[in-house]
Amino acid sequence: MLFDVARTTVAGRPALTVRGELDLATAPHLAAAAEPLLQAAGDALVVDLSHTRFLDSSGARTLMILARRAREAGAELHVLVPRTNRPVRLPIDLLDLGAAVPVVASASEIGTVVARKDAGT
């Protein structure tokens, strides 16, 4: 299996769990899976990359597009990537993707991020 995206739940929020490689060939599948969730006017979406083995610039670009689409829809987007997932964390860190996309290392951080926003900090 090179790629799979499945609807799941993370930290009580709707999520898309990505398994395999997120690259030029598979990034459009993630975008297509996210679109109906963002259009449903939900208030949150998590993209779980815990089981993703590879991320290229096309995958990173798709995450940036999803972050923009979520903001436009008034939804919170969080990209979950454990620090131990070095093949995915490395390009995220090198591209400074966290500046444009809310990246968290664990599901427990998602509630904290939302709580900080609600508190105005």
N, C-alpha and C positions, 0 to 999 in steps of 0.2 A: 504494500500500500504506500503510494507516494504522497497522497493527499486525501484528507477528509475534513469536512466542516460539519459540526452537528450542533443543533440547538440544545442548550443545557441551562443550568442555573448556577451562578456563582455568587456567594454572599447575598442570597435572596433576590438577585437581579437576573433578568434574562441575559443569556450569554451565548456566544458562539465559540465552541472549542475546536481549535484547529490542530490537526495531527498531520505530521509529515513535513513537507517543504512548502514554504510560502514564497513563491517566486513568480516570474513572468507568466508561466503557464497556469498557475493556480490562483494568483491574486484576484482575477476576475470572478472566480467562484466565491471567494470570501465577500467581495463587494456585492454580488448578487444575493447571497444569503443574508447580508446585513440590511439591504434596502427595505424589505418588508417590515423588519423590526423597527427601523427608524421611521418609516412612514406610519406605523401604528401609533405614533405620538406617545410612545412610552417615555418614561422619564430617565431611564438608564439602560445602558448596554455594556456588557463586558466582552472583550475579545480575549479569550484565554489561549495564550501561546505556550503554556506549560509543556505541551507535548509536541511542539513544533521543533523540527530538527535543523531547519535552515531558513534564513531570511535574507532575501536580496533586496536591491533598491526598488524593485517593482512592488514587493511586499510592503516595504517601508512607505512607499508613496501611497499605496492603498490605505494604510493605517492613517496617514495624514488626511486623505480624502474623507475617510470615515469620521475622523475627529471633526472636520469642518462640517460635514453633513449632520452630525449629532448636534453641534452648536446651533446650526440653522433650525433644527427640529426642536430645540430646547431640551435636549437630552444630555445626560452625563455619559461620557464614554470613558471606560478604563481599559487599558491593555495590560493584562496580567502576564508577566514574564519573570519567573523566579531568577534570582541572581545566579543560581547554579546552572541555568540553561545558557551556558557560554556561547554556543553557536548562534543564538538569537540575541542575547544581551550585547555581544560585541558590536554588531552593526548598529544596534539601537544607540549604544553609547558613542560610537564613532561618528554617527550622523547627528548626534545631539537631538534625537527624535523626541526625547522627553520634554524639550522646550515647546513642542507643538502638539504632542499627544500625551495625555495623562497615563504614564507608565507606572505600574505598581509591582512590587516584588512578591506580594502575597495577598490572598483574598481578605485578610484581616485589615489591610491598609485601605481597602475601598471604603469601608464605613468611616474611617478616620478622615479620608480626603473629603467625603461628602459632608461630614460634620464640620470640618474646618470651613468649607465654603458657606454652609448655612450660618456659621457664626460670624461670617464677614471677614475672615482672615485669609 
